Amino acid sequence: MRKAALVLAALVATTPALAGELPAARQDALENLVRQDCGSCHGMTLKGGLGPDIRAETLAGRDPDALKTIILDGIPGSAMPPWRPLLSESDVDWIVQYLLKGKRP
C-alpha cells in the first residue's frame, strides 16, 4: 500500500496543472498571445480575417479536443501554423477554454 501511495504522489507531482491552474503571469501571456498572435490572422477582435471567426459564440459546440489538435498541429495547406513547438499542452488546454468561454477559464 505504501508503494502505491508513493507512485500516486509522484504522478500527481509530475502532472501538468489544469487549464485554470496556470500561474496568473502565464495566463496573462497566453491571453496576449491569443489577442496578438492569433488575432493577426483571426482578426484583432477574433471575428475573422485571413482565418475564421474564433469567438466563443462561433465555436459553441465544437469539440475541445479537436480545437486543441488544430492549435497544436496546425492545418496543413493553410495559414494555420502548428503551435506545438512553442506551447505546452497545458497552455493549449487553457487557450481552448479561453476561446470556448470568451474569457479566462
N, CA and C atoms as an extended XYZ file, in Angstrom:
315
Properties=species:S:1:pos:R:3:atomname:S:1:resname:S:1:resid:I:1 pbc="F F F"
N         0.825       -1.195        0.000 N   MET     1
C         0.000        0.000        0.000 CA  MET     1
C         0.865        1.254        0.000 C   MET     1
N         1.937        1.246        0.763 N   ARG     2
C         2.826        2.406        0.829 CA  ARG     2
C         3.438        2.691       -0.542 C   ARG     2
N         3.805        1.645       -1.276 N   LYS     3
C         4.393        1.812       -2.598 CA  LYS     3
C         3.388        2.482       -3.543 C   LYS     3
N         2.141        2.069       -3.488 N   ALA     4
C         1.108        2.666       -4.333 CA  ALA     4
C         0.924        4.143       -4.000 C   ALA     4
N         0.975        4.493       -2.738 N   ALA     5
C         0.837        5.889       -2.333 CA  ALA     5
C         2.006        6.723       -2.855 C   ALA     5
N         3.210        6.162       -2.821 N   LEU     6
C         4.379        6.873       -3.331 CA  LEU     6
C         4.283        7.077       -4.845 C   LEU     6
N         3.822        6.048       -5.550 N   VAL     7
C         3.656        6.160       -7.000 CA  VAL     7
C         2.605        7.219       -7.319 C   VAL     7
N         1.500        7.216       -6.603 N   LEU     8
C         0.449        8.209       -6.821 CA  LEU     8
C         0.967        9.613       -6.533 C   LEU     8
N         1.712        9.784       -5.454 N   ALA     9
C         2.267       11.094       -5.117 CA  ALA     9
C         3.212       11.579       -6.210 C   ALA     9
N         4.029       10.689       -6.747 N   ALA    10
C         4.952       11.062       -7.822 CA  ALA    10
C         4.185       11.446       -9.081 C   ALA    10
N         3.121       10.719       -9.376 N   LEU    11
C         2.317       11.014      -10.555 CA  LEU    11
C         1.655       12.379      -10.431 C   LEU    11
N         1.089       12.671       -9.279 N   VAL    12
C         0.439       13.956       -9.052 CA  VAL    12
C         1.461       15.087       -9.154 C   VAL    12
N         2.651       14.871       -8.635 N   ALA    13
C         3.685       15.907       -8.661 CA  ALA    13
C         4.161       16.230      -10.065 C   ALA    13
N         4.064       15.250      -10.987 N   THR    14
C         4.545       15.487      -12.346 CA  THR    14
C         3.430       15.751      -13.347 C   THR    14
N         2.187       15.760      -12.896 N   THR    15
C         1.054       16.019      -13.785 CA  THR    15
C         0.938       17.518      -14.018 C   THR    15
N         0.819       17.953      -15.288 N   PRO    16
C         0.695       19.389      -15.560 CA  PRO    16
C        -0.541       19.972      -14.886 C   PRO    16
N        -0.478       21.245      -14.585 N   ALA    17
C        -1.604       21.938      -13.970 CA  ALA    17
C        -2.792       21.941      -14.913 C   ALA    17
N        -3.974       21.921      -14.344 N   LEU    18
C        -5.178       22.050      -15.149 CA  LEU    18
C        -5.229       23.454      -15.730 C   LEU    18
N        -6.026       23.636      -16.773 N   ALA    19
C        -6.055       24.901      -17.505 CA  ALA    19
C        -6.243       26.103      -16.586 C   ALA    19
N        -7.162       26.032      -15.654 N   GLY    20
C        -7.426       27.149      -14.767 CA  GLY    20
C        -6.382       27.321      -13.690 C   GLY    20
N        -5.441       26.403      -13.578 N   GLU    21
C        -4.438       26.453      -12.527 CA  GLU    21
C        -3.094       26.995      -12.996 C   GLU    21
N        -3.019       27.500      -14.208 N   LEU    22
C        -1.777       28.105      -14.662 CA  LEU    22
C        -1.528       29.376      -13.856 C   LEU    22
N        -0.268       29.699      -13.592 N   PRO    23
C         0.032       30.939      -12.861 CA  PRO    23
C        -0.547       32.154      -13.597 C   PRO    23
N        -0.909       33.168      -12.844 N   ALA    24
C        -1.532       34.361      -13.431 CA  ALA    24
C        -0.663       34.980      -14.513 C   ALA    24
N         0.639       35.006      -14.300 N   ALA    25
C         1.534       35.588      -15.311 CA  ALA    25
C         1.477       34.796      -16.613 C   ALA    25
N         1.368       33.475      -16.512 N   ARG    26
C         1.283       32.657      -17.730 CA  ARG    26
C        -0.060       32.882      -18.418 C   ARG    26
N        -1.124       33.000      -17.639 N   GLN    27
C        -2.435       33.284      -18.219 CA  GLN    27
C        -2.415       34.629      -18.935 C   GLN    27
N        -1.754       35.625      -18.346 N   ASP    28
C        -1.626       36.935      -18.999 CA  ASP    28
C        -0.913       36.791      -20.338 C   ASP    28
N         0.183       36.028      -20.338 N   ALA    29
C         0.961       35.836      -21.571 CA  ALA    29
C         0.140       35.119      -22.635 C   ALA    29
N        -0.627       34.109      -22.229 N   LEU    30
C        -1.443       33.362      -23.190 CA  LEU    30
C        -2.590       34.219      -23.723 C   LEU    30
N        -3.190       35.017      -22.855 N   GLU    31
C        -4.262       35.902      -23.318 CA  GLU    31
C        -3.697       36.898      -24.335 C   GLU    31
N        -2.512       37.423      -24.062 N   ASN    32
C        -1.859       38.332      -25.006 CA  ASN    32
C        -1.551       37.620      -26.320 C   ASN    32
N        -1.093       36.372      -26.240 N   LEU    33
C        -0.799       35.596      -27.441 CA  LEU    33
C        -2.053       35.438      -28.298 C   LEU    33
N        -3.175       35.111      -27.661 N   VAL    34
C        -4.425       34.941      -28.412 CA  VAL    34
C        -4.811       36.260      -29.071 C   VAL    34
N        -4.760       37.344      -28.328 N   ARG    35
C        -5.175       38.645      -28.864 CA  ARG    35
C        -4.233       39.138      -29.959 C   ARG    35
N        -2.933       38.951      -29.779 N   GLN    36
C        -1.972       39.495      -30.740 CA  GLN    36
C        -1.632       38.499      -31.851 C   GLN    36
N        -1.124       37.330      -31.485 N   ASP    37
C        -0.658       36.374      -32.483 CA  ASP    37
C        -1.821       35.724      -33.235 C   ASP    37
N        -2.793       35.213      -32.503 N   CYS    38
C        -3.955       34.618      -33.175 CA  CYS    38
C        -4.743       35.708      -33.888 C   CYS    38
N        -4.840       36.878      -33.221 N   GLY    39
C        -5.575       38.000      -33.786 CA  GLY    39
C        -4.994       38.514      -35.086 C   GLY    39
N        -3.701       38.274      -35.307 N   SER    40
C        -3.105       38.756      -36.552 CA  SER    40
C        -3.715       38.065      -37.773 C   SER    40
N        -4.218       36.861      -37.612 N   CYS    41
C        -4.894       36.152      -38.722 CA  CYS    41
C        -6.404       36.079      -38.519 C   CYS    41
N        -6.827       35.928      -37.285 N   HIS    42
C        -8.251       35.741      -36.992 CA  HIS    42
C        -8.954       37.061      -36.709 C   HIS    42
N        -8.256       38.164      -36.884 N   GLY    43
C        -8.826       39.485      -36.620 CA  GLY    43
C        -8.570       39.897      -35.183 C   GLY    43
N        -8.294       41.155      -34.993 N   MET    44
C        -7.954       41.643      -33.651 CA  MET    44
C        -9.102       41.465      -32.659 C   MET    44
N       -10.320       41.360      -33.150 N   THR    45
C       -11.460       41.076      -32.277 CA  THR    45
C       -11.864       39.610      -32.382 C   THR    45
N       -11.057       38.818      -33.081 N   LEU    46
C       -11.248       37.378      -33.282 CA  LEU    46
C       -12.490       37.048      -34.110 C   LEU    46
N       -13.057       38.053      -34.794 N   LYS    47
C       -14.249       37.862      -35.625 CA  LYS    47
C       -13.928       37.285      -36.996 C   LYS    47
N       -12.662       37.067      -37.273 N   GLY    48
C       -12.268       36.512      -38.551 CA  GLY    48
C       -11.455       37.501      -39.360 C   GLY    48
N       -10.693       36.968      -40.263 N   GLY    49
C        -9.834       37.746      -41.148 CA  GLY    49
C        -9.298       36.755      -42.158 C   GLY    49
N        -7.985       36.582      -42.187 N   LEU    50
C        -7.402       35.514      -43.000 CA  LEU    50
C        -7.917       34.162      -42.490 C   LEU    50
N        -7.991       34.024      -41.163 N   GLY    51
C        -8.536       32.819      -40.529 CA  GLY    51
C        -9.978       33.055      -40.114 C   GLY    51
N       -10.682       31.987      -39.756 N   PRO    52
C       -12.106       32.119      -39.406 CA  PRO    52
C       -12.335       32.790      -38.054 C   PRO    52
N       -13.577       33.147      -37.819 N   ASP    53
C       -14.069       33.685      -36.554 CA  ASP    53
C       -13.805       32.637      -35.460 C   ASP    53
N       -13.140       33.052      -34.389 N   ILE    54
C       -12.863       32.107      -33.290 CA  ILE    54
C       -13.421       32.621      -31.965 C   ILE    54
N       -14.508       33.403      -32.031 N   ARG    55
C       -15.161       33.851      -30.808 CA  ARG    55
C       -15.991       32.699      -30.213 C   ARG    55
N       -16.267       32.799      -28.932 N   ALA    56
C       -16.980       31.739      -28.216 CA  ALA    56
C       -18.304       31.380      -28.876 C   ALA    56
N       -19.066       32.383      -29.299 N   GLU    57
C       -20.377       32.082      -29.890 CA  GLU    57
C       -20.247       31.312      -31.202 C   GLU    57
N       -19.162       31.516      -31.913 N   THR    58
C       -18.937       30.798      -33.166 CA  THR    58
C       -18.421       29.382      -32.908 C   THR    58
N       -17.625       29.239      -31.848 N   LEU    59
C       -17.046       27.931      -31.519 CA  LEU    59
C       -17.965       27.066      -30.657 C   LEU    59
N       -19.106       27.588      -30.250 N   ALA    60
C       -20.028       26.836      -29.391 CA  ALA    60
C       -20.313       25.464      -29.992 C   ALA    60
N       -20.194       24.448      -29.155 N   GLY    61
C       -20.471       23.082      -29.582 CA  GLY    61
C       -19.288       22.369      -30.216 C   GLY    61
N       -18.194       23.087      -30.458 N   ARG    62
C       -17.012       22.456      -31.045 CA  ARG    62
C       -16.342       21.561      -30.015 C   ARG    62
N       -15.764       20.474      -30.480 N   ASP    63
C       -15.064       19.528      -29.621 CA  ASP    63
C       -13.758       20.149      -29.141 C   ASP    63
N       -13.578       20.307      -27.828 N   PRO    64
C       -12.345       20.897      -27.309 CA  PRO    64
C       -11.087       20.150      -27.764 C   PRO    64
N       -11.174       18.834      -27.855 N   ASP    65
C       -10.005       18.061      -28.290 CA  ASP    65
C        -9.650       18.356      -29.746 C   ASP    65
N       -10.654       18.580      -30.576 N   ALA    66
C       -10.399       18.919      -31.980 CA  ALA    66
C        -9.734       20.290      -32.075 C   ALA    66
N       -10.209       21.245      -31.281 N   LEU    67
C        -9.589       22.572      -31.265 CA  LEU    67
C        -8.145       22.487      -30.788 C   LEU    67
N        -7.923       21.684      -29.771 N   LYS    68
C        -6.567       21.504      -29.244 CA  LYS    68
C        -5.637       20.944      -30.323 C   LYS    68
N        -6.113       19.961      -31.047 N   THR    69
C        -5.313       19.364      -32.121 CA  THR    69
C        -4.996       20.397      -33.199 C   THR    69
N        -5.978       21.205      -33.557 N   ILE    70
C        -5.755       22.236      -34.575 CA  ILE    70
C        -4.693       23.224      -34.105 C   ILE    70
N        -4.791       23.652      -32.853 N   ILE    71
C        -3.814       24.607      -32.337 CA  ILE    71
C        -2.430       23.973      -32.267 C   ILE    71
N        -2.342       22.763      -31.754 N   LEU    72
C        -1.034       22.110      -31.609 CA  LEU    72
C        -0.396       21.766      -32.944 C   LEU    72
N        -1.185       21.238      -33.878 N   ASP    73
C        -0.617       20.696      -35.117 CA  ASP    73
C        -0.882       21.536      -36.357 C   ASP    73
N        -1.663       22.609      -36.223 N   GLY    74
C        -1.968       23.444      -37.369 CA  GLY    74
C        -2.870       22.729      -38.361 C   GLY    74
N        -3.067       23.360      -39.510 N   ILE    75
C        -3.860       22.766      -40.583 CA  ILE    75
C        -2.983       22.785      -41.833 C   ILE    75
N        -2.477       21.613      -42.226 N   PRO    76
C        -1.615       21.566      -43.416 CA  PRO    76
C        -2.303       22.174      -44.640 C   PRO    76
N        -1.532       22.897      -45.423 N   GLY    77
C        -2.060       23.508      -46.634 CA  GLY    77
C        -2.824       24.796      -46.385 C   GLY    77
N        -2.788       25.271      -45.148 N   SER    78
C        -3.472       26.523      -44.813 CA  SER    78
C        -2.480       27.444      -44.102 C   SER    78
N        -2.953       28.622      -43.726 N   ALA    79
C        -2.105       29.567      -42.993 CA  ALA    79
C        -2.023       29.240      -41.502 C   ALA    79
N        -2.793       28.255      -41.035 N   MET    80
C        -2.784       27.901      -39.605 CA  MET    80
C        -1.533       27.104      -39.279 C   MET    80
N        -0.607       27.726      -38.516 N   PRO    81
C         0.652       27.041      -38.195 CA  PRO    81
C         0.496       26.112      -36.994 C   PRO    81
N         1.399       25.159      -36.848 N   PRO    82
C         1.417       24.344      -35.630 CA  PRO    82
C         2.070       25.131      -34.497 C   PRO    82
N         1.430       25.148      -33.356 N   TRP    83
C         1.972       25.845      -32.189 CA  TRP    83
C         2.676       24.896      -31.228 C   TRP    83
N         2.683       23.608      -31.539 N   ARG    84
C         3.299       22.610      -30.658 CA  ARG    84
C         4.746       22.959      -30.273 C   ARG    84
N         5.549       23.495      -31.207 N   PRO    85
C         6.926       23.813      -30.820 CA  PRO    85
C         7.034       24.936      -29.784 C   PRO    85
N         5.981       25.727      -29.632 N   LEU    86
C         6.052       26.899      -28.760 CA  LEU    86
C         5.184       26.826      -27.510 C   LEU    86
N         4.167       25.973      -27.529 N   LEU    87
C         3.214       25.912      -26.425 CA  LEU    87
C         3.125       24.505      -25.852 C   LEU    87
N         2.937       24.432      -24.546 N   SER    88
C         2.725       23.133      -23.900 CA  SER    88
C         1.269       22.720      -24.066 C   SER    88
N         0.989       21.474      -23.796 N   GLU    89
C        -0.403       21.010      -23.866 CA  GLU    89
C        -1.256       21.731      -22.827 C   GLU    89
N        -0.689       22.029      -21.654 N   SER    90
C        -1.428       22.783      -20.635 CA  SER    90
C        -1.763       24.184      -21.132 C   SER    90
N        -0.801       24.798      -21.826 N   ASP    91
C        -1.057       26.115      -22.416 CA  ASP    91
C        -2.234       26.040      -23.385 C   ASP    91
N        -2.209       25.032      -24.236 N   VAL    92
C        -3.258       24.907      -25.254 CA  VAL    92
C        -4.595       24.556      -24.609 C   VAL    92
N        -4.593       23.748      -23.563 N   ASP    93
C        -5.844       23.477      -22.844 CA  ASP    93
C        -6.447       24.790      -22.343 C   ASP    93
N        -5.601       25.659      -21.803 N   TRP    94
C        -6.063       26.958      -21.305 CA  TRP    94
C        -6.621       27.787      -22.457 C   TRP    94
N        -5.895       27.845      -23.573 N   ILE    95
C        -6.341       28.628      -24.731 CA  ILE    95
C        -7.687       28.124      -25.237 C   ILE    95
N        -7.860       26.809      -25.331 N   VAL    96
C        -9.131       26.240      -25.800 CA  VAL    96
C       -10.269       26.684      -24.878 C   VAL    96
N       -10.070       26.590      -23.570 N   GLN    97
C       -11.112       27.011      -22.638 CA  GLN    97
C       -11.378       28.508      -22.746 C   GLN    97
N       -10.316       29.273      -22.935 N   TYR    98
C       -10.439       30.720      -23.098 CA  TYR    98
C       -11.288       31.043      -24.334 C   TYR    98
N       -11.003       30.365      -25.436 N   LEU    99
C       -11.767       30.606      -26.664 CA  LEU    99
C       -13.207       30.152      -26.536 C   LEU    99
N       -13.429       28.990      -25.919 N   LEU   100
C       -14.800       28.469      -25.789 CA  LEU   100
C       -15.653       29.299      -24.843 C   LEU   100
N       -15.044       29.897      -23.835 N   LYS   101
C       -15.800       30.692      -22.853 CA  LYS   101
C       -15.820       32.172      -23.205 C   LYS   101
N       -14.890       32.615      -24.045 N   GLY   102
C       -14.810       34.035      -24.377 CA  GLY   102
C       -14.202       34.856      -23.267 C   GLY   102
N       -13.639       34.185      -22.285 N   LYS   103
C       -12.991       34.850      -21.147 CA  LYS   103
C       -12.079       33.833      -20.475 C   LYS   103
N       -11.367       34.278      -19.486 N   ARG   104
C       -10.450       33.366      -18.785 CA  ARG   104
C       -11.207       32.221      -18.122 C   ARG   104
N       -10.618       31.030      -18.200 N   PRO   105
C       -11.266       29.869      -17.547 CA  PRO   105
C       -11.324       30.034      -16.040 C   PRO   105
